[in-house]
Amino acid sequence: MIRASGSKTGARFLLGFAAPFFDPVRTLKPAAYLVARRWCQTVNRDSALRADDLEIHSIPTLTHGRVMVRQARAAAARGVIAGFHGYGESCATQLERLKALPGADAWTLLSIQALHCFYERRTEKVVACWMTSEDREDAIADNLAYVNAALDHAPQSAGGPLVFAGFSQGVAMAFRAACRGSRAAAAVIAVGGDVPPELLQDPAVHFPRVLLVRGARDEWYSAAKFEHDVAALAAREVEVQTLTADCGHEWTAEVAETAGRFLAVSR
């Protein structure tokens, strides 16, 4: 049962929360009903005015992002692998995937954490996501500038190849960085995520070699999307290697082994 508060502040709180859900004629006494009706009419009128006057501004600002780097351990360093984690993950998670790649000791590993961090609800671990549908174009531009800056700060292997490796939501970032970043990419390793449509639709975009991976039981990156991406890349004469792994939406040992062989011929 909803009751009217005797105080002015209490009445405002109650009606502001409950107005869409109750009939004041049945709930309030006549005098209180008149007050409530006038107040609701004022709120509705003011809300309409605010909606008409509403402006949305996108404000550029400076922020900091977390990047984990493990320098090449082999005597003859091969190059740099830049990794991008999936939604609700961290750069530490992606770094472990990169470290597990066969031959990873010969590469400098750079794992970049998305700028939009939040707490994972069950564990309270800090995780992140690359973007949402809101202010998407601004987020893409911000992310590309961030990746360029991260690469500028990373130790570089002179003349070595630069490979971008993404999982799930990070796949789109890997492709965008490879195709529209400030540094030329030798290859993209894409696991469990689709190619950004705006890149496929842009005839000026150049794609490097691509390893495109999907889990056979992956419900997020569907077989239809996978086949569409393979056909679209092939139509643009991109060198594409594919793998349908025996897994769901995940990066498994089978994926790592295939990626290791793919890296072995990257130059």
Secondary structure by P-SEA (a helix, b strand, c coil): cbbbbccaaaaaaaaacccccccccccccaaaaaaaaaaaaaaaaaaaaaaaabbbbbbbbbbbbbbbbbccccccccbbbbbbbcccccaaaaaaaaaacccccccbbbbbbbcccccccccccbbbbcccccaaaaaaaaaaaaaaaaaaaccccccbbbbbbbcccaaaaaaaaaccccccccbbbbccccccccccccccccccccbbbbbcccccccaaaaaaaaaaaaaaccbbbbbbccccccccaaaaaaaaaaacccc
